[in-house]
Amino acid sequence: MTVDGTRDVSAVTPRPAAFDFGNVALRFVPAKMRRVPISFDPATPILGRIGELEVRLARRSAEVKAAQQLRYRVFYEEMSAQPSKFQKMTRRDSDGFDRYCDHLLVIDHKRGGSTTNRIVGTYRLMRAEMAELAGGFYTAQEFDIAPMIARHSGKRFLELGRSCVLKDYRGKRTVELLWQGIWSYVLAHDIDVLFGCASLAGTDIEALALPLAFLKQNAPAPAEWAVRAHAHRGTFFPDMGEIADMRSALAQMPPLLKGYLRLGGYIGEGAVVDHQFGTTDVLVVLPRERINPRYIGHYGADAGRFAA
């Protein structure tokens, strides 16, 4: 009996063996309070190689910190992002999502020093099961992705973010290796849908009206993949009609965003200004079945084109 005189059923009814109280309880703990152990595989394979450049996942925490330092150099020192006091002190671009992600690295073995000094490019990858532990995807802060995910409850989602390459390495080989690594990861984890925010430089929506109109007209997501920016954060444009200067529209588009379009990506509705990073973000959704066969042929159906 309990103190209020009712019967304590748990005393006579055993808990089902399959019930995982720890995992259920974890869902009620705010993401910032969760301390999920970070594990690394020191033997994680090389996913691709071109000359002295190779791509693989981070094998230890020091490599993640080096990737964060690279992000800081590019986003905060080269570009116009505004660091917090902690980020200024550590000189690393880090957030609460990093510990739940895999970190893809491009390494140049011709650079001197330790492995951490040789990291020249990085991408952050977060699978749905890790996003659940993190309290959600990073993208959900700007875009209402929940309805899209609910419509495709049987599919496996992968969020891409924090793409970053040192200035001297922003050429074809580095980009090819990053995509080689992503494609290998997609195959290894049987991913069905890739998505994430892609950024245009600047926070003046009016100045970016031309490329945003281009995206809306040329790559709108159909109903099954439709996603809208959160109403309190997004800016939504009416149809501007035919774009007269397509060349200028494309010229204002960053290479990463052009690459997503060539692969077959859709663009969500609305744009979100990110004042910390000094950018305007759009959402890219790329179902695996939509990936241009030309690129699958280039990297290989088994990701063997640049395999080490």
Secondary structure, 3 states (H helix, E strand, C coil): CCCCCCCCHHHCCCCCCCCCHHHHHHCCCCHHHCCCCCCCCCCCCCCEEECCEEEEECCCHHHHHHHHHHHHHHHHHHCCCCCCHHHHHHCCCCCCCHHHCEEEEEEECCCCCCHHHHEEEEEEEEEHHHHHHHCCCHHHHCEECHHHHHHCCCCCEEEEEEEEECHHHCCHHHHHHHHHHHHHHHHHCCCCEEEEEEEEECCCCHHHHHHHHHHHHHCECCHHHCCEECCCCEECCCCCCCCCCHHHHHHCCCHHHHHHHHHCCEECECEEEECCCCEEEEEEEEEHHHCCHHHHHHHCCCCCCCCC
